[in-house]
Amino acid sequence: MINLISFLIAGMVMLPLAAYLLIFIGYKWLTGSHRKSVQMAADGSTIFFVTSVYFIIYTIWGKSLFLMILLVILIIGAFFVITHWKVKGEIHFAKVFKGAWRFIFLIFALAYFVLIVLGMIYRVIEYTC
């Protein structure tokens, strides 16, 4: 049972990269547009990066930071709404959501790679000391 849970968590950790690449390659093959392919891959894999960051944090430190992750997402959304309102004078929710969603992708993709490296360093130190 423990092996199955470990296998599922490992899959969730590796899924964002696979999802990004599959969406990118598929959309590039369909449209031929590199820019649109990158945008679609980012939009489609964001939820996988967010989920993966949660599981990596839980694996490294054994703490659930679900509410903290949710709070970060809400703060990013609020920041985009307020900024858009101040600049444009009105709120276009589709544009705000798209911008916030892509910024969330950037933040969590960066966090994903930092946590992967940090997790490897942490495990190497843990096993050698």
N, C-alpha and C positions, 0 to 999 in steps of 0.2 A: 504494500500500500504506500509506504514511504517512497519507494522507487517511482511509482506512478505519479505521485504528487511532485517529486523532483523533476521528472520528465516533463510534466505539464508546465511547471514554472520555467524550466529551461526553454521550452518551446515559446512561451510568452516573451521571454527575453530576446530570443532571436527573431521573432515574428515581424517586428517593425522593419528590419532591413529587407526581409523577403517581400513583405507587402509593398514597400516603396519600390523595389526593383521590378516586381511583377506589374504593378500599376504603370510604372514608367514605360517599361518595354511594351506592354500591351497598348497603351495609348499612343506611343510613338509609332508603333506598327500600324495602328488604325488611321492616324491623322498625319503623321510625318512631321508634326510640329514639335520641336524640342522644348520650346518655352511652355506650351500648353501641357506637354507631358510632365514636365517638372512640377507645374502648378497642380495638376490632377494627382500626381503621386504624393505631393505634400499634403493636399487636402484629404486624400484617402487613407494615408498612414498615420495621421496625427493621433487618432484614438489609440492606435497600437503603441505609439511612443509613450503616451501618457500612462497607459496600462503597464507597459514594460518598466517605466521609471518607478512606478509604485512597487512592483514585484522586486526590482533590484534593490530598492531601499529596504524593503522588508527582509530580503535575503541577507543583506550585508549587516544591518543593525538589529533585525528582529523586531522592528517597531512599525506599526501601521501609521503612515502619514497621509491617509486618504483625505482627511479633512483639510490638511495643510495644502495638498495638491489642489483640491477643490477651491480653496480660498485663493490660491495663486491664479487659477483660471478665472475666477470671478473678478478679481482685482484687475487682471489684464483686460477683461471685457468692459469693466466700468471705466478704465482708463481710455479705452478706444471710444466708448460712447461719449464721454465728456470732451475728449479732444476733438472728435468729429463735430460735436455740437458747437464748440467754441470756434472752430475754423469755418464751418459751413453755415452755421446758424440754424440748421435743422438736422435731423437724424435720418439717414438712409440705412435702415437696419441691415439690408443685404450687404452693403459695402462695409459696414461696421463689423458684421459677423465674419465676412470673408477676411478682412484685415486682421481681426483678433485671432481667428482660427489659424491663419498662416504664421502669426507671431507666436502663438502657442506651439505650433510645430517647431519653429526655430528654437524656442526655449527648451522644449522637452527633448528634441533631437540632440541638442548640445548637452543637456543633463544626462541623456542616455549614454553618450560616448564618455563623458567625464566619469559617470558612475561605473561603467564597465571597466575602465582603466583603474579607478579607485578600488573597485572590488577585487581586481586581480592583484593589485599591490597589497591590499589588506590581507588576502588569503596567503600570499607568499610570505609576508611577515609573520602571520599567525602560525604557519606550518614550519618556519625555520627557527622561530624563537622558542 
